[in-house]
Amino acid sequence: MASFFETTRRVEFCETDMAGIVHFSNFYKWMEQAEHEFFRSLGLTIVNPQEGGATIGWPRVSAGCRFESPARYGDVLTVKLMLQRIGVKSLTYDVHFSIDGRPVAKGTMKTVSCTVTEQGLTSIPIPDEYLNQLSEYTGD
């Protein structure tokens, strides 16, 4: 049973601010990118078109991030995504960012399984095709 998904990414110059430090908003983008990579590693997709025109998607209902130390242009971040909770309709992640073992930031993100149609979003129970793959990443 896996306990986390890990990926890396290099900080680009355009992701830094006037002080040469990563702008805080990038951590939210990187959490989402790690989630997408995690889904792909399981053979899943974050946008799943269905027959009849609906799409299964995973919009955010909450996200937060605490910053512990700076990251700068050229740094290679290790991004660890942990699936903390599988609910009936939602997934809750913790995401840890580090550079050579030095903590940089810790984030959390909650996402909900939804059908997306022209009429809007409707939350749905997490489909079995997702549950079967995701259950390997929990202590359940």
C-alpha positions as CSV (number, residue, x, y, z in Angstrom):
1,M,0.0,0.0,0.0
2,A,1.4,3.4,-1.0
3,S,1.5,6.2,1.5
4,F,2.2,9.1,-0.9
5,F,2.8,10.2,-4.5
6,E,6.0,12.0,-5.2
7,T,7.1,14.2,-8.1
8,T,9.7,17.0,-8.6
9,R,9.7,20.3,-10.4
10,R,12.2,23.0,-11.1
11,V,11.3,26.6,-10.2
12,E,11.2,28.8,-13.3
13,F,12.3,32.5,-13.3
14,C,8.8,33.6,-14.2
15,E,7.5,32.0,-10.9
16,T,9.5,34.3,-8.7
17,D,8.8,37.8,-7.3
18,M,10.9,40.9,-7.1
19,A,12.9,39.4,-4.2
20,G,13.7,36.3,-6.3
21,I,11.5,34.1,-4.2
22,V,8.7,31.9,-5.5
23,H,5.5,33.8,-5.5
24,F,3.0,32.2,-3.1
25,S,0.3,31.7,-5.7
26,N,2.4,29.1,-7.5
27,F,2.1,26.6,-4.7
28,Y,-1.6,26.4,-5.4
29,K,-1.0,25.7,-9.1
30,W,1.7,23.1,-8.2
31,M,-0.7,21.3,-5.8
32,E,-3.1,20.9,-8.6
33,Q,-0.4,19.8,-11.0
34,A,0.7,17.1,-8.5
35,E,-2.9,15.9,-8.2
36,H,-3.1,15.6,-12.0
37,E,0.1,13.7,-12.1
38,F,-1.1,11.5,-9.3
39,F,-4.3,10.7,-11.2
40,R,-2.3,9.9,-14.4
41,S,0.0,7.6,-12.5
42,L,-3.1,5.6,-11.5
43,G,-4.4,5.5,-15.1
44,L,-7.1,8.1,-14.2
45,T,-8.0,11.5,-15.5
46,I,-9.1,14.6,-13.8
47,V,-11.5,15.4,-16.7
48,N,-13.5,12.4,-17.7
49,P,-16.1,12.9,-20.5
50,Q,-19.1,10.7,-20.2
51,E,-21.7,9.4,-22.7
52,G,-24.5,12.0,-23.1
53,G,-22.3,15.0,-22.9
54,A,-21.6,15.2,-19.1
55,T,-18.1,15.2,-17.7
56,I,-16.8,14.0,-14.4
57,G,-14.6,16.6,-12.8
58,W,-13.0,17.5,-9.5
59,P,-13.5,21.2,-8.5
60,R,-11.9,22.5,-5.4
61,V,-14.0,23.3,-2.3
62,S,-11.0,24.5,-0.2
63,A,-7.3,25.0,-0.4
64,G,-4.7,26.4,1.9
65,C,-0.9,26.7,2.2
66,R,1.6,27.5,4.9
67,F,5.0,28.8,3.8
68,E,8.0,27.7,5.9
69,S,11.1,28.7,3.9
70,P,11.9,30.3,0.5
71,A,12.3,28.6,-2.8
72,R,14.2,30.4,-5.6
73,Y,14.8,30.3,-9.3
74,G,16.4,27.0,-10.3
75,D,15.6,25.1,-7.1
76,V,14.3,21.6,-7.5
77,L,11.2,21.1,-5.4
78,T,10.2,17.6,-4.2
79,V,6.4,17.5,-4.0
80,K,4.8,14.8,-1.9
81,L,1.0,14.4,-2.2
82,M,-0.7,12.4,0.5
83,L,-4.3,11.3,0.2
84,Q,-5.6,12.0,3.8
85,R,-9.2,11.2,3.3
86,I,-11.6,9.6,0.9
87,G,-15.1,10.7,1.6
88,V,-18.3,9.7,-0.1
89,K,-18.0,12.5,-2.6
90,S,-14.7,14.2,-1.7
91,L,-10.9,13.7,-1.5
92,T,-8.7,15.6,0.9
93,Y,-5.0,15.9,0.2
94,D,-1.9,17.1,2.1
95,V,0.9,18.3,-0.1
96,H,4.5,18.9,1.3
97,F,7.1,20.8,-0.7
98,S,10.8,20.5,0.1
99,I,14.2,21.2,-1.3
100,D,16.9,18.6,-0.4
101,G,14.9,17.7,2.7
102,R,14.3,21.3,3.8
103,P,10.6,22.0,4.3
104,V,9.4,24.8,2.0
105,A,5.6,24.7,2.3
106,K,2.7,22.6,3.4
107,G,-0.6,22.7,1.6
108,T,-4.0,21.1,1.9
109,M,-6.7,20.7,-0.8
110,K,-10.2,19.3,-0.8
111,T,-11.9,18.4,-4.1
112,V,-15.3,17.0,-4.8
113,S,-16.4,14.5,-7.5
114,C,-18.9,16.2,-9.8
115,T,-20.7,15.9,-13.0
116,V,-20.3,19.0,-15.2
117,T,-23.1,19.8,-17.7
118,E,-24.3,22.9,-19.4
119,Q,-26.6,23.3,-16.4
120,G,-23.7,23.4,-13.9
121,L,-22.0,21.2,-11.4
122,T,-23.6,18.4,-9.4
123,S,-21.7,16.5,-6.7
124,I,-21.8,12.8,-7.0
125,P,-20.4,9.8,-5.1
126,I,-16.9,9.0,-6.2
127,P,-17.1,6.6,-9.1
128,D,-15.9,3.0,-8.5
129,E,-13.2,3.3,-11.2
130,Y,-11.6,6.0,-9.1
131,L,-12.2,4.4,-5.7
132,N,-10.6,1.2,-6.8
133,Q,-7.4,3.0,-7.7
134,L,-7.3,5.6,-4.9
135,S,-7.9,3.1,-2.1
136,E,-4.3,1.9,-2.4
137,Y,-3.2,5.3,-1.1
138,T,-5.1,5.2,2.2
139,G,-4.8,3.3,5.5
140,D,-8.3,1.9,5.0
